[in-house]
Amino acid sequence: MAKITENKLKGVLTKRLKLKSPSFCFEKLPDGKISGSVISDTFQKMRDSDRQRKIWDALEEEYAEECTDHVGTLLAYTQSEWNVDLAKK
């Protein structure tokens, strides 16, 4: 399988989850995996577990089970949740 880049990851998640005005905050970990946050109001009124399931279902549909070799933790936020977290810092 080809290496998953941050740009490919953004494209797959935006397309497969039909994200509205998404933002991404990714970082490359020392083990080579990409981790970070996906921010979109598409996640409104969804429980955290449902958000996670949607993200991983989309990645597995695109990359099969090999996605876990390239992607670490991805957290999902709405824009207002993200802004509240930033205000606390």
C-alpha positions in Angstrom: 0.0 0.0 0.0 1.2 3.5 -0.7 2.1 5.7 2.2 -0.8 7.8 3.6 0.2 11.4 3.6 -1.5 14.3 5.5 -3.0 15.6 2.3 -4.3 12.2 1.3 -5.8 11.7 4.7 -7.5 15.1 4.5 -9.0 14.3 1.1 -10.3 10.9 2.1 -11.9 12.1 5.3 -13.5 15.1 3.6 -14.9 13.1 0.7 -16.0 10.0 2.6 -17.5 11.8 5.6 -18.9 14.6 3.5 -17.3 17.1 5.9 -18.6 20.7 5.9 -15.8 23.3 5.9 -13.3 21.0 7.6 -10.1 22.0 9.3 -7.3 19.6 10.3 -4.6 19.8 12.9 -2.2 16.9 12.2 1.2 16.0 13.4 3.7 13.3 12.4 4.7 11.1 15.3 8.2 9.7 15.7 6.8 6.3 14.7 5.7 7.8 11.3 2.0 7.7 12.1 -0.2 10.8 11.6 -2.3 11.8 14.6 -4.4 14.9 15.4 -7.8 16.5 15.1 -10.5 16.7 12.5 -12.7 19.8 13.0 -16.1 20.1 11.2 -19.6 21.0 12.1 -20.6 17.7 10.4 -19.9 16.2 13.8 -22.7 18.2 15.6 -25.1 16.1 17.6 -22.9 13.0 17.4 -21.5 11.2 20.3 -17.7 10.9 20.5 -17.9 7.1 19.9 -20.0 7.7 16.7 -17.5 10.2 15.5 -14.6 7.8 16.0 -16.5 5.0 14.3 -17.2 7.1 11.3 -13.6 8.2 10.9 -12.2 4.7 11.2 -14.9 3.2 8.9 -14.0 5.8 6.3 -10.3 5.0 6.6 -10.8 1.3 6.5 -13.1 1.6 3.4 -10.3 3.5 1.6 -7.2 1.8 2.9 -8.4 -1.5 4.4 -6.9 -2.6 7.8 -3.5 -1.2 6.8 -4.6 2.3 7.8 -3.7 1.5 11.4 -0.1 1.2 10.3 -0.1 4.9 9.2 -2.7 6.6 11.3 -2.6 7.1 15.0 -5.3 8.8 17.2 -7.7 11.1 15.4 -10.1 13.2 17.5 -13.2 14.8 16.0 -14.5 18.2 17.1 -17.1 20.7 15.9 -15.9 24.2 15.3 -17.4 25.5 18.5 -15.8 22.7 20.6 -12.4 23.4 19.0 -12.7 27.1 19.7 -13.6 26.4 23.4 -10.6 24.1 23.7 -8.3 26.8 22.2 -9.7 29.5 24.5 -8.7 27.4 27.6 -5.1 27.2 26.6 
